[in-house]
Amino acid sequence: MPEHDTAHIDAHQHSHHHKHTLMASIACGCFSCYAQFTPDEIVEWCDEYQTTARCPRCKTAAVIGDASGHPVHQKFLERMRSHWLPHK
């Protein structure tokens, strides 16, 4: 992977206020616990407008969907976690 690849950093903008993107996704992933799931498994939303998802497994607001244009496989989620949640 090229050193200048910042996709895992750019993807963070798709982890909040993103209900419309998640509902258009086929698969979602959590960059806290690496769980992968479908949008219909999301049952908790945590911001004042109820548009930021909580992971159905670990309850962390660290969810992205594939409709964002970013992958949701474990390797990508690991890169996101190491950047955004380095102390987990």
Contacts in CASP RR format, 6 or more apart in sequence:
PFRMAT RR
TARGET T0000
AUTHOR 0000-0000-0000
METHOD contacts of the structure
MODEL  1
MPEHDTAHIDAHQHSHHHKHTLMASIACGCFSCYAQFTPDEIVEWCDEYQ
TTARCPRCKTAAVIGDASGHPVHQKFLERMRSHWLPHK
7 70 0 8 1.000
7 76 0 8 1.000
8 76 0 8 1.000
8 79 0 8 1.000
8 80 0 8 1.000
8 83 0 8 1.000
9 83 0 8 1.000
10 70 0 8 1.000
11 64 0 8 1.000
11 68 0 8 1.000
11 70 0 8 1.000
11 76 0 8 1.000
11 80 0 8 1.000
12 80 0 8 1.000
12 83 0 8 1.000
12 84 0 8 1.000
14 21 0 8 1.000
14 64 0 8 1.000
14 65 0 8 1.000
14 68 0 8 1.000
14 69 0 8 1.000
14 70 0 8 1.000
15 31 0 8 1.000
15 52 0 8 1.000
15 61 0 8 1.000
15 62 0 8 1.000
15 63 0 8 1.000
15 64 0 8 1.000
16 47 0 8 1.000
16 51 0 8 1.000
16 52 0 8 1.000
16 61 0 8 1.000
17 47 0 8 1.000
17 49 0 8 1.000
17 51 0 8 1.000
17 52 0 8 1.000
18 51 0 8 1.000
18 52 0 8 1.000
18 53 0 8 1.000
18 63 0 8 1.000
18 64 0 8 1.000
18 65 0 8 1.000
18 68 0 8 1.000
19 45 0 8 1.000
19 50 0 8 1.000
19 51 0 8 1.000
19 52 0 8 1.000
19 53 0 8 1.000
20 51 0 8 1.000
21 65 0 8 1.000
21 67 0 8 1.000
21 68 0 8 1.000
22 28 0 8 1.000
22 39 0 8 1.000
22 42 0 8 1.000
22 53 0 8 1.000
22 63 0 8 1.000
22 65 0 8 1.000
22 67 0 8 1.000
23 39 0 8 1.000
24 67 0 8 1.000
25 39 0 8 1.000
25 65 0 8 1.000
25 66 0 8 1.000
25 67 0 8 1.000
25 68 0 8 1.000
25 72 0 8 1.000
26 38 0 8 1.000
26 66 0 8 1.000
26 67 0 8 1.000
27 36 0 8 1.000
27 37 0 8 1.000
27 38 0 8 1.000
27 65 0 8 1.000
27 66 0 8 1.000
27 72 0 8 1.000
28 36 0 8 1.000
28 37 0 8 1.000
28 38 0 8 1.000
28 39 0 8 1.000
28 41 0 8 1.000
28 42 0 8 1.000
28 53 0 8 1.000
28 63 0 8 1.000
28 64 0 8 1.000
28 65 0 8 1.000
28 66 0 8 1.000
28 72 0 8 1.000
29 35 0 8 1.000
29 36 0 8 1.000
29 37 0 8 1.000
29 55 0 8 1.000
29 63 0 8 1.000
29 64 0 8 1.000
29 65 0 8 1.000
29 72 0 8 1.000
29 77 0 8 1.000
30 36 0 8 1.000
30 37 0 8 1.000
30 55 0 8 1.000
30 57 0 8 1.000
30 58 0 8 1.000
30 60 0 8 1.000
30 62 0 8 1.000
30 63 0 8 1.000
30 77 0 8 1.000
31 62 0 8 1.000
31 63 0 8 1.000
31 64 0 8 1.000
31 77 0 8 1.000
31 78 0 8 1.000
31 80 0 8 1.000
31 81 0 8 1.000
31 84 0 8 1.000
31 85 0 8 1.000
32 55 0 8 1.000
32 58 0 8 1.000
32 60 0 8 1.000
32 62 0 8 1.000
32 81 0 8 1.000
32 85 0 8 1.000
32 88 0 8 1.000
33 55 0 8 1.000
33 57 0 8 1.000
33 58 0 8 1.000
33 60 0 8 1.000
34 74 0 8 1.000
34 77 0 8 1.000
34 78 0 8 1.000
34 81 0 8 1.000
35 55 0 8 1.000
35 56 0 8 1.000
35 57 0 8 1.000
35 58 0 8 1.000
36 72 0 8 1.000
36 73 0 8 1.000
36 74 0 8 1.000
37 55 0 8 1.000
37 56 0 8 1.000
37 57 0 8 1.000
39 65 0 8 1.000
41 56 0 8 1.000
42 53 0 8 1.000
42 54 0 8 1.000
42 56 0 8 1.000
42 63 0 8 1.000
43 56 0 8 1.000
44 53 0 8 1.000
44 54 0 8 1.000
44 56 0 8 1.000
44 59 0 8 1.000
45 51 0 8 1.000
45 52 0 8 1.000
45 53 0 8 1.000
45 54 0 8 1.000
46 52 0 8 1.000
46 53 0 8 1.000
46 54 0 8 1.000
46 61 0 8 1.000
52 61 0 8 1.000
53 61 0 8 1.000
53 63 0 8 1.000
54 60 0 8 1.000
54 61 0 8 1.000
54 63 0 8 1.000
55 61 0 8 1.000
55 62 0 8 1.000
55 63 0 8 1.000
62 80 0 8 1.000
62 81 0 8 1.000
62 84 0 8 1.000
62 85 0 8 1.000
64 70 0 8 1.000
64 72 0 8 1.000
64 80 0 8 1.000
65 72 0 8 1.000
66 72 0 8 1.000
70 76 0 8 1.000
81 88 0 8 1.000
END
